[in-house]
Amino acid sequence: MVDPATGRMAVDGQELTTTQELPAGDAGKKRLLALRPEAIVLEPAAPGRNTLNATVE
């Protein structure tokens, strides 16, 4: 967790932002992240969207 107040977290060095504030006590802690498979899009990154660089095997 990078900054709970702004919903910022890091996954393998890549930063994501949630749509809501997270508990203040979570700063610096590891948390489980679940991705909805139907929401995953394989396309180039776009400004303002959460993007993870990954390899599909």
C-alpha positions as CSV (number, residue, x, y, z in Angstrom):
1,M,0.0,0.0,0.0
2,V,1.6,3.3,-1.1
3,D,-1.0,5.9,0.0
4,P,-4.3,4.7,1.5
5,A,-5.8,8.2,1.5
6,T,-5.6,8.4,-2.3
7,G,-6.1,4.7,-2.9
8,R,-2.6,4.2,-4.4
9,M,-1.0,0.8,-4.2
10,A,2.0,-0.9,-5.9
11,V,2.0,-4.3,-7.6
12,D,5.5,-5.6,-8.5
13,G,6.7,-2.0,-8.7
14,Q,3.8,-0.8,-10.8
15,E,1.4,1.7,-9.3
16,L,-2.4,1.3,-9.4
17,T,-5.1,3.6,-8.0
18,T,-8.4,2.4,-6.5
19,T,-11.7,4.2,-6.9
20,Q,-12.0,4.8,-3.1
21,E,-10.0,5.7,0.0
22,L,-8.5,2.8,1.9
23,P,-8.0,2.4,5.7
24,A,-5.3,4.8,6.9
25,G,-3.6,2.0,8.9
26,D,-2.8,0.1,5.7
27,A,0.1,2.3,4.6
28,G,3.2,0.2,3.9
29,K,1.3,-3.1,4.4
30,K,0.9,-5.8,1.9
31,R,-2.7,-6.5,0.8
32,L,-4.5,-9.0,-1.5
33,L,-5.6,-7.6,-4.8
34,A,-8.3,-9.3,-6.8
35,L,-8.8,-8.6,-10.5
36,R,-12.2,-9.2,-12.2
37,P,-11.4,-11.3,-15.3
38,E,-14.2,-9.7,-17.3
39,A,-12.7,-6.3,-16.7
40,I,-9.2,-7.2,-18.1
41,V,-8.5,-5.6,-21.4
42,L,-5.4,-6.5,-23.5
43,E,-4.5,-3.3,-25.3
44,P,-2.0,-0.4,-25.1
45,A,-2.0,1.7,-21.9
46,A,-4.3,4.7,-21.9
47,P,-3.9,7.9,-19.7
48,G,-5.9,7.7,-16.5
49,R,-6.4,3.9,-16.5
50,N,-4.7,1.4,-14.3
51,T,-2.3,-0.6,-16.4
52,L,-0.1,-3.6,-15.5
53,N,2.6,-4.8,-17.8
54,A,2.4,-8.6,-17.9
55,T,3.1,-11.7,-19.9
56,V,0.2,-14.0,-20.9
57,E,1.3,-17.6,-21.1
